Amino acid sequence: MKKIVIIDYNIGNLQSVQAAFLRLGQETVISRDLEEIRKVDALILPGVGAFPTAMNNLKKFNLIELLQERAAAGIPILGICLGMQVLFEKGYEIEERQGLGLLKGEVIPIKTNEKIPHMGWNQLNLAKTSPTTHYLSDNDEVYFVHSYQATCPDDELIAYTTYGEVKIPAIVGKNNVIGCQFHPEKSGEIGRKILKAFLEEI
């Protein structure tokens, strides 16, 4: 069985992500142990909260350089919600902060007259073919909870959603680094299909 670590950096509901993988028959380990992380087949970076807090915690546990190293080594990394946002170069939540820089782009407030946070079910629009969306179709619905969004180049945009007049990257990725702005672990059958596709690419 593949060895997958869900990174524990004191932010986010790790157990719900672990349970989602277990429903697919895949065991995972919740850990921040550096040696264990160096030996994995894939990494999951969940996250709920603020961009600066996430980066502070990653730094506190000496995970920033290790994640960059693992990404450069070709290890598949899946970021979820805030975990997706910190994959980018920079964030502007509360203050300007550097991200992990694994994807190009920035994280900015959602600029809309609609209610913030963007919370609830919303449709995916597929921007390009990707192994991550192998089992998906346009208009499949997934569950979002966020007030900030990524901006990214077209070559990193896999799927997007719209909220009011705003186009929001929903699935992003390049090579072995993938991010979901929504919560696949809370998105029912569609979320299950996304995690299944991720596992098949490991």
Rosetta silent file (secondary structure, phi, psi, omega in degrees, C-alpha in Angstrom):
SEQUENCE: MKKIVIIDYNIGNLQSVQAAFLRLGQETVISRDLEEIRKVDALILPGVGAFPTAMNNLKKFNLIELLQERAAAGIPILGICLGMQVLFEKGYEIEERQGLGLLKGEVIPIKTNEKIPHMGWNQLNLAKTSPTTHYLSDNDEVYFVHSYQATCPDDELIAYTTYGEVKIPAIVGKNNVIGCQFHPEKSGEIGRKILKAFLEEI
SCORE:     score description
SCORE:     0.000 S_00000001
   1 L     0.000  143.067  178.748    0.000    0.000    0.000 S_00000001
   2 L   -61.748  145.116  176.082    1.168    3.521   -0.766 S_00000001
   3 L   -97.422  117.286 -177.952    2.549    5.489    2.166 S_00000001
   4 E  -125.091  130.364  176.490    0.729    8.804    2.499 S_00000001
   5 E  -109.678  129.981  168.129    1.234   11.379    5.235 S_00000001
   6 E   -91.419  118.408 -171.206   -1.343   14.019    6.128 S_00000001
   7 E   -75.181  124.425 -179.844    0.798   16.856    7.433 S_00000001
   8 L   -96.854  103.056  175.705   -0.019   17.887   10.989 S_00000001
   9 L  -125.771   33.717  175.344    0.878   21.531   11.487 S_00000001
  10 L    61.178   37.808  178.178   -1.836   22.348   14.024 S_00000001
  11 L  -152.354  123.326  176.679   -4.272   23.744   11.491 S_00000001
  12 L   102.798  164.052 -179.558   -7.316   22.104    9.942 S_00000001
  13 L   -93.007   89.750 -174.050   -9.481   19.042   10.475 S_00000001
  14 H   -71.050  -34.811 -175.383   -7.025   16.271    9.720 S_00000001
  15 H   -65.018  -34.944 -179.705   -9.246   13.416   10.865 S_00000001
  16 H   -69.075  -34.459  175.634  -11.972   14.135    8.302 S_00000001
  17 H   -68.092  -42.730  178.555   -9.392   14.026    5.505 S_00000001
  18 H   -60.848  -41.942  179.958   -7.982   10.796    6.894 S_00000001
  19 H   -64.291  -36.228  179.689  -11.489    9.293    7.048 S_00000001
  20 H   -64.247  -41.064  177.217  -12.127   10.237    3.402 S_00000001
  21 H   -69.010  -36.878 -179.893   -9.041    8.323    2.268 S_00000001
  22 H   -63.287  -35.201  176.998   -9.936    5.378    4.485 S_00000001
  23 L   -64.046  -20.443  175.768  -13.313    5.136    2.730 S_00000001
  24 L   -93.106    4.309  179.823  -11.289    4.588   -0.455 S_00000001
  25 L    84.157   10.743 -177.844   -9.333    1.795    1.228 S_00000001
  26 L  -107.805  117.030  174.343   -6.207    3.931    1.636 S_00000001
  27 L   -77.639  147.329  176.188   -4.606    4.222    5.057 S_00000001
  28 L  -134.482  163.060  176.886   -2.793    7.455    5.888 S_00000001
  29 E  -118.300  132.254  173.280   -0.606    8.680    8.724 S_00000001
  30 E   -92.103  119.209 -171.991   -1.082   12.049   10.424 S_00000001
  31 E  -160.223  155.744  167.569    2.398   13.307   11.215 S_00000001
  32 L  -124.168   12.666 -179.376    4.866   16.184   11.261 S_00000001
  33 L   -68.995  122.058 -172.555    7.896   13.918   11.716 S_00000001
  34 H   -64.040  -40.079 -179.601   10.506   15.078    9.221 S_00000001
  35 H   -67.883  -38.591  178.253   12.067   11.662    8.647 S_00000001
  36 H   -64.394  -41.064 -179.496    8.674   10.054    8.073 S_00000001
  37 H   -64.515  -31.053  179.885    7.756   12.781    5.569 S_00000001
  38 L   -70.403  -15.128 -173.274   10.976   12.113    3.648 S_00000001
  39 L  -108.649   12.510 -172.295    9.927    8.480    3.053 S_00000001
  40 L   -87.798  164.752  170.939    6.407    8.947    1.704 S_00000001
  41 L   -91.356  -23.131  179.083    4.810    8.243   -1.664 S_00000001
  42 E  -161.948  157.957  179.830    2.546   11.319   -1.362 S_00000001
  43 E  -127.226  141.865  174.981    1.726   14.203    0.974 S_00000001
  44 E  -116.219  129.616  179.225   -1.582   15.829    1.890 S_00000001
  45 E  -119.343   90.906  176.854   -1.575   19.417    3.181 S_00000001
  46 L   -77.257 -174.062  175.696   -5.009   20.312    4.602 S_00000001
  47 L   166.325  133.473  173.224   -5.750   23.631    6.248 S_00000001
  48 L  -136.865  128.200 -179.354   -8.490   25.795    7.715 S_00000001
  49 L   136.436 -146.197 -173.135   -7.751   29.295    8.985 S_00000001
  50 L  -106.151  144.665 -179.085   -5.489   32.184    8.012 S_00000001
  51 H   -54.532  -48.777 -178.906   -2.574   32.225    5.563 S_00000001
  52 H   -62.407  -38.417  178.590   -0.066   33.820    8.023 S_00000001
  53 H   -63.000  -42.287  179.229   -0.908   31.292   10.744 S_00000001
  54 H   -60.875  -46.838 -178.755   -0.391   28.429    8.315 S_00000001
  55 H   -67.951  -37.188  176.403    3.010   29.721    7.222 S_00000001
  56 H   -60.403  -43.436 -178.624    4.046   30.437   10.817 S_00000001
  57 H   -69.385  -39.977  176.911    3.193   26.871   11.806 S_00000001
  58 H   -61.229  -39.194  177.622    4.955   25.351    8.810 S_00000001
  59 H   -67.626  -43.545 -179.104    8.050   27.347    9.745 S_00000001
  60 H   -56.361  -39.345 -177.191    7.752   26.400   13.425 S_00000001
  61 L   -95.602   13.691  176.518    7.787   22.703   12.559 S_00000001
  62 L    58.776   38.558 -175.016   10.602   23.075    9.969 S_00000001
  63 L  -100.861  -14.815 -174.924    8.291   21.992    7.167 S_00000001
  64 H   -62.966  -56.387 -178.156    8.737   24.771    4.592 S_00000001
  65 H   -64.607  -35.087 -179.424   12.052   23.658    3.131 S_00000001
  66 H   -66.367  -42.138  177.456   11.081   19.997    3.419 S_00000001
  67 H   -63.791  -41.166  177.344    7.872   20.516    1.421 S_00000001
  68 H   -63.225  -40.099  178.870    9.806   22.427   -1.226 S_00000001
  69 H   -65.655  -44.371 -179.440   12.386   19.646   -1.329 S_00000001
  70 H   -66.199  -38.883  177.365    9.757   16.898   -1.620 S_00000001
  71 H   -63.075  -44.094  179.587    7.950   18.785   -4.391 S_00000001
  72 H   -64.230  -27.167  179.294   11.211   19.203   -6.314 S_00000001
  73 L   -81.651   -2.875  177.123   11.820   15.461   -5.911 S_00000001
  74 L    90.935    8.816  178.503    8.529   14.724   -7.683 S_00000001
  75 L   -70.916  129.042  177.424    6.522   13.562   -4.662 S_00000001
  76 L   -62.257  132.406  178.386    2.775   14.156   -5.269 S_00000001
  77 E  -127.868  129.148  176.982    1.414   16.875   -2.980 S_00000001
  78 E  -116.924  115.352  174.688   -2.291   17.675   -2.560 S_00000001
  79 E   -97.036  137.733 -177.296   -3.203   20.940   -0.842 S_00000001
  80 E  -121.286  127.065  177.417   -6.764   21.366    0.436 S_00000001
  81 L    56.018 -115.423  176.926   -8.458   24.751    1.079 S_00000001
  82 H   -59.959  -32.151  176.463   -5.897   26.833    3.020 S_00000001
  83 H   -62.990  -30.326  172.710   -3.411   24.064    2.233 S_00000001
  84 H   -71.217  -43.091 -174.924   -3.946   24.868   -1.443 S_00000001
  85 H   -62.122  -39.309 -177.971   -3.509   28.600   -0.880 S_00000001
  86 L   -73.521   -7.844  173.809   -0.103   28.291    0.791 S_00000001
  87 L   -67.644  -20.151 -174.795    1.186   26.404   -2.274 S_00000001
  88 L   -84.082  176.667 -173.021    1.323   29.785   -4.036 S_00000001
  89 L   -73.801  -33.362 -172.013    4.036   32.439   -3.951 S_00000001
  90 E  -156.471  149.260  175.625    2.335   35.029   -1.775 S_00000001
  91 E  -130.346  152.458 -177.437   -0.804   35.719    0.278 S_00000001
  92 L  -122.625   34.391  176.906   -2.494   38.947    1.368 S_00000001
  93 L   -91.503  118.657 -177.094   -4.652   37.746    4.265 S_00000001
  94 L    72.295  -51.772 -179.745   -4.164   40.050    7.284 S_00000001
  95 L  -150.949  164.260  176.422   -0.664   40.866    6.024 S_00000001
  96 L   -76.516  125.810 -178.796    1.531   40.187    3.024 S_00000001
  97 E  -138.850  145.636  174.009    3.287   36.845    3.468 S_00000001
  98 E   -73.459  140.392  172.897    5.416   34.554    1.350 S_00000001
  99 L   -98.111 -162.639 -179.168    3.918   31.158    0.572 S_00000001
 100 L   -74.341  -23.389  178.357    5.649   27.913   -0.355 S_00000001
 101 L    71.974   23.762  178.955    6.130   29.038   -3.953 S_00000001
 102 L   -83.148  -21.552  174.225    5.293   25.632   -5.431 S_00000001
 103 L  -127.216  152.247  178.224    2.747   27.225   -7.779 S_00000001
 104 L   -82.551  140.619  177.717    2.850   30.630   -9.446 S_00000001
 105 L   130.141  178.947 -176.487    0.332   33.198   -8.271 S_00000001
 106 E  -132.792  166.383  178.547   -1.037   34.970   -5.235 S_00000001
 107 E  -116.765  120.997 -172.997   -3.916   34.668   -2.774 S_00000001
 108 E  -129.266  164.692  175.082   -6.180   37.720   -2.523 S_00000001
 109 E   -61.997  146.294  173.006   -9.600   38.597   -1.030 S_00000001
 110 L   -71.010  120.740 -176.006  -12.614   37.502   -3.066 S_00000001
 111 L  -100.519   92.785 -177.245  -13.854   40.751   -4.639 S_00000001
 112 L  -150.298  159.256  172.873  -17.600   40.365   -4.989 S_00000001
 113 L   -85.770   -5.397  177.047  -20.856   41.861   -3.748 S_00000001
 114 L   -71.720  165.635 -179.372  -21.960   38.362   -2.764 S_00000001
 115 L   -64.026  136.071  175.552  -21.839   37.241    0.857 S_00000001
 116 L  -115.277  133.425    8.417  -18.365   36.468    2.210 S_00000001
 117 L   -74.362  157.108  169.093  -17.242   33.839    3.049 S_00000001
 118 E   -72.035  106.413 -172.569  -18.092   31.899   -0.088 S_00000001
 119 E  -135.109  129.392  176.825  -19.683   28.958    1.692 S_00000001
 120 E   124.897 -166.802 -176.407  -21.663   26.020    0.401 S_00000001
 121 E   -83.822  138.082  176.849  -22.021   23.942   -2.741 S_00000001
 122 E  -148.481  158.800 -172.952  -20.943   25.376   -6.069 S_00000001
 123 E   -83.705  147.490  172.009  -20.328   24.047   -9.564 S_00000001
 124 L   -95.124  140.252  170.973  -17.000   23.153  -11.119 S_00000001
 125 E  -117.720  121.809 -175.737  -16.145   24.227  -14.647 S_00000001
 126 E   -79.072  125.473 -177.602  -13.333   22.197  -16.178 S_00000001
 127 L   -92.649  -29.973  178.665  -10.638   24.392  -17.726 S_00000001
 128 L  -159.766  166.508  178.285   -8.414   21.660  -19.128 S_00000001
 129 L   -73.858  134.652  179.670   -7.860   17.923  -19.153 S_00000001
 130 L  -153.499  146.552  174.431   -6.065   16.612  -16.086 S_00000001
 131 H   -56.041  -30.977 -178.725   -5.689   13.248  -14.334 S_00000001
 132 H   -63.050  -31.756 -177.059   -7.180   14.941  -11.246 S_00000001
 133 H  -104.633   20.528 -175.925  -10.489   15.508  -13.041 S_00000001
 134 L   -53.543  -38.164 -175.865  -10.559   12.145  -14.816 S_00000001
 135 L   -99.151    7.927 -173.580  -13.865   11.154  -13.189 S_00000001
 136 L  -103.203  162.458  174.295  -15.469   14.623  -13.225 S_00000001
 137 L  -132.348  157.665  172.260  -17.843   16.479  -15.522 S_00000001
 138 L   -53.610  142.313  176.687  -18.705   20.144  -15.945 S_00000001
 139 L    78.905    2.401  168.930  -21.234   21.320  -13.338 S_00000001
 140 L   -59.716  142.390 -175.925  -20.295   18.726  -10.719 S_00000001
 141 E  -106.363  140.262  178.292  -20.796   20.376   -7.318 S_00000001
 142 E  -134.787  168.758 -170.506  -18.310   20.550   -4.445 S_00000001
 143 E  -104.066  122.389 -177.929  -18.279   22.218   -1.035 S_00000001
 144 E  -111.189  147.325  165.779  -16.463   25.522   -0.459 S_00000001
 145 E  -148.545  101.031  179.974  -15.705   27.589    2.656 S_00000001
 146 E  -166.686  155.533  178.198  -13.306   30.492    2.032 S_00000001
 147 L  -114.825  -10.920 -179.402  -12.931   34.268    1.910 S_00000001
 148 E  -122.343  154.099 -177.828   -9.729   34.424   -0.144 S_00000001
 149 E  -135.194  156.526  175.370   -8.957   33.059   -3.586 S_00000001
 150 E   -83.016  152.358  163.616   -5.928   32.226   -5.664 S_00000001
 151 E  -118.393  132.766 -174.686   -4.920   34.005   -8.840 S_00000001
 152 L  -149.020  158.328  176.515   -2.872   31.807  -11.124 S_00000001
 153 L   -67.387  156.855 -176.581   -1.680   31.500  -14.732 S_00000001
 154 H   -58.533  -31.923 -176.524   -3.857   29.582  -17.167 S_00000001
 155 H   -72.988   -9.706  175.456   -1.404   26.693  -17.381 S_00000001
 156 H  -102.573   -8.172 -176.053   -1.988   25.957  -13.669 S_00000001
 157 E   -86.980  117.477 -179.689   -5.796   26.272  -13.810 S_00000001
 158 E  -100.665  -42.482  177.668   -7.531   22.884  -13.974 S_00000001
 159 E  -151.108  154.106  179.623  -11.066   23.829  -12.878 S_00000001
 160 E  -139.319  165.181  171.723  -12.818   26.938  -11.614 S_00000001
 161 E  -126.163  165.783  174.670  -16.073   28.029  -10.062 S_00000001
 162 E  -119.494  140.522  178.097  -17.936   31.323  -10.289 S_00000001
 163 E  -133.797  108.362 -169.290  -19.281   33.291   -7.345 S_00000001
 164 L    63.339 -125.465 -179.268  -21.275   36.299   -8.393 S_00000001
 165 L   -95.683    5.364 -171.361  -19.154   37.920  -11.092 S_00000001
 166 E  -101.716  134.641  173.704  -15.890   36.388   -9.874 S_00000001
 167 E   -93.974  121.344 -174.393  -14.049   33.436  -11.417 S_00000001
 168 E  -116.264  120.920  173.571  -12.353   31.451   -8.643 S_00000001
 169 E   -56.998  126.473 -177.533   -9.693   28.790   -9.260 S_00000001
 170 E  -108.553  -39.105  171.971  -11.080   25.601   -7.713 S_00000001
 171 E  -128.464  126.954 -179.791   -8.515   22.993   -8.795 S_00000001
 172 E  -128.592  161.577  177.018   -4.989   24.082   -9.640 S_00000001
 173 E   172.934  158.273  173.382   -1.822   22.206  -10.329 S_00000001
 174 E  -152.095  124.326 -179.182    1.420   21.734  -12.129 S_00000001
 175 L    56.381 -116.901 -173.703    3.245   18.427  -12.480 S_00000001
 176 L   -93.705    2.424 -178.083    3.137   16.695   -9.064 S_00000001
 177 E  -109.159  121.080 -176.365    1.617   19.604   -7.079 S_00000001
 178 E  -128.115  144.882  175.760   -2.193   19.816   -6.959 S_00000001
 179 E  -136.670  143.113  174.057   -4.532   22.036   -4.963 S_00000001
 180 E  -119.980  122.740  177.234   -8.275   22.067   -4.278 S_00000001
 181 L   -70.927  -31.465  178.793   -9.844   25.270   -2.935 S_00000001
 182 L   -84.615  179.773  179.656  -12.908   23.293   -1.835 S_00000001
 183 L  -104.837   99.954  177.657  -13.045   20.411    0.621 S_00000001
 184 H   -60.837  -31.630 -178.706  -13.083   17.069   -1.235 S_00000001
 185 H   -69.695  -13.404  178.145  -13.550   15.298    2.106 S_00000001
 186 H  -113.123    8.957 -171.232  -16.871   17.178    2.525 S_00000001
 187 L  -107.489   25.430  172.671  -17.962   16.962   -1.110 S_00000001
 188 H    58.156 -139.254 -175.124  -19.640   13.569   -1.177 S_00000001
 189 H   -64.956  -36.073  179.877  -19.276   11.388   -4.261 S_00000001
 190 H   -66.958  -42.776  176.259  -17.558   14.090   -6.325 S_00000001
 191 H   -61.472  -39.093  178.410  -14.956   14.615   -3.628 S_00000001
 192 H   -61.810  -40.609  179.733  -14.432   10.872   -3.447 S_00000001
 193 H   -64.634  -36.592  179.527  -13.778   10.767   -7.199 S_00000001
 194 H   -67.219  -45.430  178.718  -11.153   13.519   -6.909 S_00000001
 195 H   -65.475  -37.343  177.336   -9.285   11.725   -4.115 S_00000001
 196 H   -61.530  -44.565  179.113   -9.558    8.451   -6.052 S_00000001
 197 H   -63.895  -38.859  177.621   -7.992   10.091   -9.116 S_00000001
 198 H   -61.939  -45.618  179.783   -5.198   11.536   -6.964 S_00000001
 199 H   -60.445  -38.549 -177.238   -4.428    8.101   -5.515 S_00000001
 200 H   -69.034  -18.318 -179.811   -4.290    6.566   -8.978 S_00000001
 201 L   -91.231   -6.304 -178.163   -1.595    9.050  -10.031 S_00000001
 202 L   -77.786    0.000    0.000    0.747    8.182   -7.148 S_00000001
